[in-house]
Amino acid sequence: MASPSLRLSAFIQKYRTPLLLVGCGGVFSANIFYHVFPEHTYRKVYQAWHKGEPASLSEKLENAFQEVLKDSAVSFPKNYSAFAAFGFHPVGAGVPWLPSGAQIGIPANFNSTTDDPSGITNRTILINGKELEWDSDLGVALKNSLVFSPEAQKFAIAREVARLGTGGPVLHAAVAPACLAGACIYSVALKQIFGLHAGSIFFRAGVNVVAVGLGVVSYILASDALSQGLDYSSDHRAACLSSDYAKGGLEFYNKILTRNKTLRSLMGSKGEEMYAPSGNLFPGHLLQLRHASYTSRRDKILNLLK
């Protein structure tokens, strides 16, 4: 009677293709799920609240959002909707051509102006357990870095519209199943090359471990390359809408860099671990650079303006 491991191996070998398809489909579905229902998933996470109620988007920001959709000439304008989000720059999720559409969160500080920074200064921000004093030198510097011109605001919204409109979430969701399929191909190819299909189960297990390792490396490299490519592509699409959008993009990234440098000073040793002296973010993981650096994104927009 065959051992359980041999029976399992024979079962996998017999139904390899259906199992691979089911596995890839399951991984893709898990990755894309919250983009298919963004109003019930993503929006609930990023929704801003005020006095126990979901904050509503101001008329000013709703008008700016509609202007961006018009300027971007999106194919499904009614499938895009905006909401008031927490944080300091826009976020978005969803697939515009699906019935549930796309949701873009616009932060409250986009309501603020140089003359009226109330959307910023009415927040209590704790840094290293202490409340930030907005009237201090660093507090003023941080406040100024969070006030964006209408052009910078529209650029920030437009780049989210561009990212979602080009199917960014779908592409991201497809990376993991593609690498899973790649790992299976690596395994089959290595066994064919070294003639291990009829060999020892231990050698085949070793080959499977190597194939999984190659799949993981492929996922890290492909995911990072895709994220950075989408960053540059979204910026380029938004900046190319007009010279005002490009100038707004330059301001947007300059202020993000200034904000990060200010936070680096405010947060002390923790800030030095998170932010580079240039204002770029240090990678969260040693082997992953998930997003393009802010300086490189700013420089690419600067080149468009030359």
Secondary structure, 3 states (H helix, E strand, C coil): CCCHHHHHHHHHHHCHHHHHHHHHHHHHHHHHHHHHCCCCCHHHHHECEECCEECCCCHHHHHHHHHHHHHHCCCCHHHEEEEEECCCCCEEEECCCCCCCEEEEEEHHHHCCCCCCHHHHCCCCEECCEECCCCCHHHHHHHHHCCCCHHHHHHHHHHHHHHHHCCHHHHHHHHHHHHHHHHHHHHHHHHHHHCCCCCCHHHHHHHHHHHHHHHHHHHHHHHHHHHHHHHHHHHHHHHCCCHHHHHHHHHHHHHHHHHHHHHHHHHCHHHHHHECCCCCECCCECCECCCCCHHHHHHHHHHHHC
